[in-house]
Amino acid sequence: MPLTMNREVFITCAVTGSGGTQDRSPHVPRSPAQIADSAIAAAKAGAAVVHCHVRDPETGAPARDGALYREVTERIREADVDVVLNLTAGMGGDLLFDGTENMNRPSQRSDMAGAAERVAHVLDCRPEICTLDCGTMNFAEADYVMVNTPGMLRDMAARMVASGVHIEIEAFDTGHLWFARQLVDEGIIPAPALVQLCMGVPWGAPDDLNTFMAMVNNVPAGWHFSAFSLGRNQMAYAAAAVLAGGNVRVGLEDNLWLGKGQLATNAQLVERAVTIVENMGARVITPAEVRERLQLTKRAPA
């Protein structure tokens, strides 16, 4: 199909993520104050949306403590910058095993929670957007399975929609987009949906351009999408996403580097993405314009 370049682009900054990157760069924020400050700096650099996980402030390990989410949310909402808040709901579905001969019982390292627990921080903080990882997938990091069954996804999505939060579907492969269409067809998620195409995450969709265009071509007409890839391909995918008609995601969740031997901050990654988008002849749009496009409700400080 012919490409239709997006001329009005919004940038999402994925601020910290839940991967084991906390000891690989001093710029990966850990505490709620650090996460909020990094998100605010990214917003000032041009990000219209900030996508936030939380971490244990002492160890940097991924966490899903509602109090940490609450502090991040309040700090961002009280800041002197406008930005759309996007919280993850991806935690609580991590299934691990202690070797291949012990598959009859999960490892104690697993973190499995019910639907109510997985979305509790979303219902408490009521961000404008929250994510829904739309399928089960093997992950290379830590050799674990990200578990999201059809029933769990229907339950979580219904709770998110009932709370007034807009869902961003995280699609790591084409089957995830297939099920996302099913959720919309069933009336659980309203159309048009918002999709994040997650490319190059082992073992999901590889980030070659043929696979990327297969993902793009599986996004229904009228839906909104962004895309990203990991590491050295992050900025190449900023350009590819715009060229394919989508929006852009960058940030330390997906890439730690600005250049060879140069560790990045979130603000620097956003600045680089702004430059790419504008040099392509497109315009980076504001948080207010994103709210209008996606029909979001801005939340006041608690």
PyMOL commands that set and color helices and strands:
alter all, ss='L'
color gray80, all
select helices_A, chain A and resi 32-45+66-77+115-118+120-125+141-143+150-162+174-185+209-217+231-243+266-279+287-294
alter helices_A, ss='H'
color red, helices_A
select strands_A, chain A and resi 8-9+11-14+49-52+54-55+62-63+84-87+93-95+111-112+129-133+137-139+144-146+166-171+194-198+224-228+247-250+257-259+262-263+283-284
alter strands_A, ss='S'
color yellow, strands_A
deselect
rebuild
show_as cartoon
